[in-house]
Amino acid sequence: VVQKPVGEVTFIANDIDQRPKIKSTFIIAEAPYPKWYGIGEVSDSIELTLARFDDFKFIGAVSDRNFPLNDQRKADYHLLISAYPRGDNVRMYGKLIREKDGVILWSSEQLFTTPASLDNRNVPKIAGKFFAQLASPYGVIYTDLELQNEAVLDRQKKKLPCLIATYRFNENRSKENFIKARACLDKLIDKRSKRPSVYAAMTILKLQQYVSLGADYEIDHLSTATKMAKLALRYNPQSARAHQANFRVHRINNHQDLAKAAIARALILNPYDTSVLGDYGSWLIAQGQYEKGKEAIHQAETILGTSPNQFEVAKFIAHEMLGEFTKGNEIASHLDYAHSPLNALCIALAAHRQNNNRMSKSAIEFIKRSFPKLAMKPRTYLVKSDFSQLIAEELANKLLLVQQAVAAANQN
């Protein structure tokens, strides 16, 4: 098979559906481990954690007492784990190596103490929290793929890999990022891709069009999104991303029971996917369950060690509705209104409350220019964006007050 580089990741020529590959190696210590620490269980749990992520191809784990010098597994990333007994405790080390050049992208260590009882020793949960930050959206591998491809794109004018194009759109929902992600996904679907994450990503794009475009387009985009979500589930009913896509469709259709069932299934299949966790938390907040929603987002942030844009927006909404304006203002101060219509909404509300006329005017002008439906019919737009009627009404009224203040200032 002829192969060619796309960015820093190897893809099979003429097959843009190829996923980046991950392998793992578990280095076993010479000294005996405590009875509560099962090597086989730990290795299997690491493999289970990494295999849950649809966007990558996990090609297997090996356990040995030495680093594999003649490793025949070809991968883009190598997760190397070692564990050493310290009395009744175990200290684990992990590092992620980019195979192309041997660069260590991530390293971590953690001391695992003797559990109070074996019933409380949930090894898959320990492994999930420890390693999910690598393969989860907004995590280490995603970031590396984006940075490496950015450099190659500048030099060689290559096309952006689909994985990164859709990742960029999720973080910054600009028109440019939408066009790139849509073009990439269209090609994969035309090639009859069977990756559930491809159809899940297209579901998100079509729902974005449904919310943003006029009435003449709404039925078409919503029905297409529904079709994409069903295809994701058809190609892999054990995919967390597929159930997440159906969760989003059910939300927009106000099918609350179906939405709850879909997100519950997604969380069972992959409780460490930060996209799923963040989506769940954002939905809870949009439905008025503020504390529970913030807790779900906090779990995702704990895994990542950072807070992506969509998490910040959801937290701002929670603080706004709870009257925690100081916390909301802090979040709004580092948002970019060009990243999404909800970013602009948050900034407009916070700026108006702080009498920052220049910033509130900029945010309102951006909304009018880029998202006219939100400016003209904010309540309708927010309801279609899956906010409850009550929350949509309150946010819409606040936005209208800002618009009126900006209009009055322009007349003076």
C-alpha positions as CSV (number, residue, x, y, z in Angstrom):
1,V,0.0,0.0,0.0
2,V,1.4,3.3,-1.0
3,Q,1.4,5.8,1.8
4,K,1.9,9.6,2.0
5,P,2.2,12.1,4.8
6,V,-0.7,14.4,5.6
7,G,0.6,16.8,8.2
8,E,2.6,14.9,10.7
9,V,0.3,11.8,10.6
10,T,0.5,9.0,8.1
11,F,-2.6,8.3,6.0
12,I,-3.1,5.7,3.3
13,A,-3.0,7.3,-0.1
14,N,-6.5,8.1,-1.5
15,D,-8.1,7.1,1.7
16,I,-8.8,10.2,3.8
17,D,-10.9,8.1,6.1
18,Q,-7.8,6.6,7.8
19,R,-7.6,7.4,11.5
20,P,-4.4,8.3,13.5
21,K,-3.1,5.1,15.2
22,I,-2.2,4.7,18.9
23,K,-0.4,1.8,20.5
24,S,0.5,1.2,24.2
25,T,3.2,-0.6,26.0
26,F,3.1,-1.5,29.7
27,I,6.5,-2.0,31.3
28,I,6.3,-4.5,34.2
29,A,8.6,-4.1,37.2
30,E,10.9,-6.9,38.4
31,A,9.7,-6.6,42.0
32,P,6.3,-8.1,43.0
33,Y,3.3,-5.8,43.1
34,P,0.8,-5.6,46.0
35,K,-2.0,-8.1,45.9
36,W,-4.6,-5.5,45.2
37,Y,-2.8,-4.4,42.0
38,G,-3.5,-6.7,39.1
39,I,-1.2,-6.1,36.1
40,G,-3.5,-7.8,33.6
41,E,-6.5,-5.7,34.8
42,V,-4.5,-2.5,34.6
43,S,-3.3,-3.3,31.1
44,D,-6.8,-4.2,29.9
45,S,-8.3,-1.1,31.5
46,I,-5.8,1.2,29.6
47,E,-6.7,-0.6,26.4
48,L,-10.4,-0.3,27.1
49,T,-10.0,3.5,27.8
50,L,-8.2,4.2,24.5
51,A,-10.3,1.9,22.3
52,R,-13.5,3.9,23.3
53,F,-12.5,6.9,21.2
54,D,-13.9,6.8,17.7
55,D,-11.5,9.3,16.1
56,F,-8.4,7.1,16.6
57,K,-7.5,3.5,15.8
58,F,-6.1,1.7,18.7
59,I,-3.9,-1.1,17.5
60,G,-3.3,-2.9,20.7
61,A,-1.3,-3.1,24.0
62,V,1.6,-5.2,25.0
63,S,3.1,-5.9,28.4
64,D,6.8,-6.6,28.9
65,R,9.7,-6.1,31.4
66,N,11.6,-4.1,28.8
67,F,11.0,-1.5,26.2
68,P,10.2,-3.3,22.9
69,L,13.2,-2.6,20.7
70,N,11.8,-4.4,17.6
71,D,8.2,-3.3,17.9
72,Q,6.4,-4.3,14.7
73,R,3.3,-2.2,15.5
74,K,3.2,0.8,13.3
75,A,1.5,3.8,14.9
76,D,1.5,7.5,15.0
77,Y,1.5,7.7,18.8
78,H,3.0,5.4,21.4
79,L,1.7,5.5,25.0
80,L,4.4,4.0,27.3
81,I,3.4,3.1,30.9
82,S,5.5,1.8,33.7
83,A,4.6,1.0,37.3
84,Y,6.8,0.4,40.3
85,P,5.7,-1.0,43.7
86,R,6.4,1.2,46.7
87,G,5.5,-1.0,49.7
88,D,1.7,-1.5,49.5
89,N,1.4,1.4,47.0
90,V,2.2,1.6,43.3
91,R,3.7,4.6,41.5
92,M,2.8,4.8,37.8
93,Y,4.5,6.8,35.1
94,G,3.1,7.5,31.7
95,K,4.3,9.3,28.6
96,L,3.0,9.8,25.1
97,I,5.6,9.7,22.3
98,R,5.1,10.9,18.7
99,E,6.5,8.1,16.8
100,K,7.6,10.2,13.8
101,D,10.3,12.1,15.6
102,G,10.3,10.6,19.2
103,V,9.1,13.8,20.8
104,I,7.5,13.3,24.2
105,L,4.1,15.2,24.0
106,W,2.8,14.3,27.5
107,S,4.2,12.8,30.7
108,S,2.6,12.2,34.1
109,E,3.1,10.3,37.3
110,Q,0.7,9.3,40.1
111,L,0.9,7.3,43.3
112,F,-1.9,4.9,43.7
113,T,-2.4,4.0,47.4
114,T,-3.9,0.8,48.8
115,P,-7.7,1.0,48.5
116,A,-9.8,0.8,51.6
117,S,-11.5,-2.3,50.2
118,L,-11.2,-4.2,47.0
119,D,-14.8,-3.4,46.3
120,N,-13.8,0.3,45.9
121,R,-10.9,-0.6,43.6
122,N,-12.3,0.5,40.2
123,V,-9.3,0.0,37.9
124,P,-11.1,1.0,34.6
125,K,-12.2,4.3,36.3
126,I,-8.6,5.0,37.5
127,A,-7.2,4.3,34.0
128,G,-10.0,6.3,32.4
129,K,-9.3,9.4,34.4
130,F,-5.5,9.0,34.0
131,F,-5.4,8.5,30.2
132,A,-8.6,10.0,28.7
133,Q,-6.9,13.4,28.6
134,L,-4.8,12.1,25.7
135,A,-7.5,11.0,23.3
136,S,-10.5,13.0,24.4
137,P,-11.5,16.0,22.3
138,Y,-9.5,19.2,23.2
139,G,-6.8,16.8,24.7
140,V,-3.2,16.2,24.0
141,I,-3.4,14.3,20.7
142,Y,-6.0,16.6,19.2
143,T,-3.8,19.6,20.1
144,D,-0.7,18.0,18.6
145,L,-2.5,17.1,15.4
146,E,-3.7,20.6,15.0
147,L,-0.3,22.2,15.7
148,Q,1.6,19.8,13.5
149,N,-0.8,20.2,10.6
150,E,-0.8,24.0,10.9
151,A,3.0,24.1,10.3
152,V,2.7,21.7,7.3
153,L,-0.2,23.6,5.9
154,D,1.8,26.9,5.9
155,R,4.7,25.2,4.1
156,Q,3.1,22.9,1.7
157,K,-0.5,24.2,1.3
158,K,-1.9,20.7,2.2
159,K,-5.6,20.2,3.0
160,L,-6.5,20.1,6.6
161,P,-7.3,16.5,7.9
162,C,-10.9,16.0,8.6
163,L,-10.4,15.2,12.3
164,I,-8.9,18.6,12.9
165,A,-11.3,20.5,10.6
166,T,-14.3,19.3,12.6
167,Y,-12.4,19.9,15.9
168,R,-11.7,23.5,14.9
169,F,-15.4,24.1,14.1
170,N,-16.5,22.8,17.5
171,E,-14.2,25.2,19.2
172,N,-14.7,28.2,16.9
173,R,-17.9,28.1,14.9
174,S,-16.9,30.7,12.3
175,K,-18.1,30.6,8.7
176,E,-14.6,29.7,7.5
177,N,-14.3,26.8,9.9
178,F,-17.8,25.6,8.9
179,I,-16.9,25.6,5.2
180,K,-13.7,23.6,5.8
181,A,-15.4,21.0,8.0
182,R,-18.4,20.6,5.7
183,A,-16.2,20.1,2.6
184,C,-14.1,17.5,4.4
185,L,-17.1,15.6,5.8
186,D,-18.9,15.7,2.4
187,K,-15.9,13.9,0.8
188,L,-15.8,11.2,3.5
189,I,-19.5,10.6,3.2
190,D,-19.3,10.5,-0.7
191,K,-16.6,7.8,-0.2
192,R,-19.2,5.9,1.9
193,S,-17.2,6.2,5.1
194,K,-18.4,3.9,7.9
195,R,-16.9,5.9,10.8
196,P,-19.7,6.8,13.2
197,S,-17.8,10.0,14.2
198,V,-18.0,11.3,10.6
199,Y,-21.8,11.1,10.6
200,A,-21.9,12.5,14.2
201,A,-19.9,15.5,13.1
202,M,-22.1,16.1,10.1
203,T,-25.1,16.0,12.5
204,I,-23.6,18.9,14.4
205,L,-23.1,20.9,11.2
206,K,-26.6,20.3,9.9
207,L,-28.1,21.3,13.3
208,Q,-26.0,24.5,13.2
209,Q,-27.5,25.3,9.8
210,Y,-31.0,24.5,11.1
211,V,-30.6,27.0,13.9
212,S,-28.9,29.7,11.9
213,L,-30.7,29.7,8.5
214,G,-34.1,30.9,7.6
215,A,-37.4,29.0,7.6
216,D,-37.1,27.8,4.0
217,Y,-34.2,25.7,5.0
218,E,-35.1,24.4,8.4
219,I,-37.0,21.2,7.6
220,D,-34.3,20.1,5.1
221,H,-31.4,20.6,7.6
222,L,-33.2,19.0,10.5
223,S,-34.2,15.9,8.5
224,T,-30.7,15.6,7.2
225,A,-29.2,15.9,10.7
226,T,-31.6,13.1,11.8
227,K,-30.5,10.9,9.0
228,M,-26.8,11.5,9.8
229,A,-27.4,10.6,13.5
230,K,-29.2,7.4,12.6
231,L,-26.4,6.4,10.2
232,A,-23.8,7.0,12.9
233,L,-25.7,4.6,15.2
234,R,-26.2,2.1,12.3
235,Y,-22.5,1.9,11.6
236,N,-21.6,1.4,15.3
237,P,-24.3,1.1,17.9
238,Q,-21.5,0.9,20.5
239,S,-20.1,4.3,19.6
240,A,-20.5,7.0,22.3
241,R,-20.3,9.7,19.5
242,A,-23.2,8.0,17.6
243,H,-25.4,8.2,20.7
244,Q,-24.3,11.8,21.3
245,A,-25.4,12.7,17.8
246,N,-28.8,11.2,18.4
247,F,-28.9,13.0,21.8
248,R,-28.5,16.3,20.0
249,V,-31.2,15.6,17.5
250,H,-33.6,14.5,20.2
251,R,-32.8,17.7,22.1
252,I,-33.6,19.9,19.1
253,N,-36.9,18.0,18.6
254,N,-37.7,18.4,22.3
255,H,-37.9,14.7,22.7
256,Q,-36.7,14.9,26.3
257,D,-37.0,11.2,27.3
258,L,-35.2,10.0,24.1
259,A,-32.5,12.6,24.7
260,K,-32.0,11.4,28.3
261,A,-31.7,7.8,27.1
262,A,-29.3,8.7,24.3
263,I,-26.9,10.7,26.5
264,A,-27.1,8.1,29.3
265,R,-26.0,5.4,26.8
266,A,-23.2,7.6,25.5
267,L,-21.9,8.2,29.0
268,I,-22.0,4.4,29.7
269,L,-20.0,3.7,26.5
270,N,-17.4,6.4,27.2
271,P,-17.7,8.2,30.4
272,Y,-14.3,10.0,29.7
273,D,-15.1,11.6,26.4
274,T,-15.0,15.3,27.3
275,S,-17.2,16.2,24.3
276,V,-20.0,14.0,25.6
277,L,-19.5,15.1,29.2
278,G,-19.5,18.8,28.1
279,D,-22.5,18.4,25.9
280,Y,-24.4,16.8,28.7
281,G,-23.5,19.6,31.1
282,S,-24.4,22.3,28.6
283,W,-27.8,20.7,28.0
284,L,-28.5,20.4,31.8
285,I,-27.7,24.1,32.1
286,A,-29.9,25.0,29.1
287,Q,-32.8,23.2,30.8
288,G,-32.3,25.0,34.1
289,Q,-30.4,22.3,36.0
290,Y,-27.5,24.6,36.7
291,E,-25.6,22.9,39.5
292,K,-25.8,19.4,38.0
293,G,-24.7,20.9,34.6
294,K,-21.8,22.7,36.2
295,E,-20.7,19.4,37.9
296,A,-20.7,17.5,34.6
297,I,-18.6,20.3,32.9
298,H,-16.3,20.3,35.9
299,Q,-15.7,16.5,35.4
300,A,-14.7,17.2,31.8
301,E,-12.4,20.1,32.8
302,T,-10.8,17.9,35.4
303,I,-9.9,15.3,32.8
304,L,-8.6,17.9,30.4
305,G,-6.9,20.3,32.7
306,T,-8.4,23.1,30.7
307,S,-11.8,24.6,29.8
308,P,-12.8,24.8,26.1
309,N,-14.9,27.6,24.8
310,Q,-18.2,25.8,24.8
311,F,-17.7,24.9,28.5
312,E,-17.1,28.5,29.4
313,V,-20.2,29.7,27.6
314,A,-22.4,27.1,29.4
315,K,-20.9,28.1,32.7
316,F,-21.6,31.8,31.9
317,I,-25.3,31.0,31.3
318,A,-25.5,29.2,34.6
319,H,-23.9,32.1,36.5
320,E,-26.2,34.6,34.6
321,M,-29.4,32.7,35.5
322,L,-28.3,32.2,39.1
323,G,-27.4,35.9,39.5
324,E,-23.7,35.1,40.0
325,F,-22.7,38.1,37.9
326,T,-19.2,38.5,39.1
327,K,-18.3,34.9,38.1
328,G,-20.1,35.4,34.8
329,N,-18.2,38.7,34.1
330,E,-14.9,36.9,34.7
331,I,-15.7,34.3,32.1
332,A,-17.0,36.8,29.6
333,S,-13.8,38.8,29.9
334,H,-11.7,36.2,28.1
335,L,-14.3,35.0,25.5
336,D,-14.0,36.0,21.9
337,Y,-17.4,37.0,20.4
338,A,-16.3,35.9,16.9
339,H,-16.2,32.3,18.0
340,S,-19.9,31.7,18.2
341,P,-23.2,33.6,18.5
342,L,-23.5,32.5,22.1
343,N,-20.1,34.0,22.8
344,A,-21.3,37.3,21.5
345,L,-24.5,37.0,23.6
346,C,-22.5,36.4,26.8
347,I,-20.1,39.3,26.1
348,A,-23.0,41.7,25.2
349,L,-24.8,40.9,28.5
350,A,-21.6,41.2,30.7
351,A,-20.4,44.4,28.9
352,H,-23.7,46.1,29.3
353,R,-23.9,45.2,33.0
354,Q,-20.4,46.8,33.5
355,N,-21.2,49.9,31.4
356,N,-18.7,48.9,28.8
357,N,-20.4,50.5,25.8
358,R,-17.7,49.9,23.3
359,M,-17.6,46.2,23.9
360,S,-21.4,45.8,24.1
361,K,-21.7,47.7,20.8
362,S,-19.1,45.5,19.1
363,A,-20.8,42.3,20.3
364,I,-24.3,43.5,19.1
365,E,-22.9,44.6,15.7
366,F,-21.3,41.2,15.3
367,I,-24.6,39.4,16.1
368,K,-26.5,41.6,13.6
369,R,-23.9,41.0,10.9
370,S,-23.2,37.3,11.4
371,F,-26.2,35.9,13.1
372,P,-29.2,38.1,12.1
373,K,-31.8,35.6,13.3
374,L,-30.4,35.9,16.9
375,A,-30.6,39.7,16.6
376,M,-34.1,39.8,15.2
377,K,-35.8,36.9,17.0
378,P,-33.6,36.0,19.9
379,R,-36.2,34.0,21.8
380,T,-36.9,31.8,18.8
381,Y,-33.2,31.4,18.1
382,L,-32.4,30.3,21.6
383,V,-35.3,27.9,21.8
384,K,-34.1,26.3,18.6
385,S,-30.7,26.2,20.2
386,D,-32.2,23.9,22.9
387,F,-32.7,26.4,25.7
388,S,-35.9,25.9,27.8
389,Q,-38.7,28.4,27.1
390,L,-38.1,30.1,30.4
391,I,-34.4,30.6,30.0
392,A,-34.7,31.6,26.3
393,E,-37.3,34.2,27.3
394,E,-35.1,35.7,30.0
395,L,-31.9,35.8,27.9
396,A,-33.8,37.2,24.9
397,N,-35.2,40.0,27.1
398,K,-31.7,40.8,28.4
399,L,-30.3,40.9,24.8
400,L,-33.1,43.2,23.7
401,L,-32.3,45.6,26.5
402,V,-28.6,45.7,25.3
403,Q,-29.7,46.2,21.7
404,Q,-31.9,49.1,22.8
405,A,-29.1,50.7,24.8
406,V,-26.7,50.4,21.9
407,A,-29.3,51.9,19.5
408,A,-29.9,54.8,21.9
409,A,-26.2,55.5,22.3
410,N,-25.8,55.5,18.5
411,Q,-28.4,58.2,18.3
412,N,-26.7,60.5,20.8
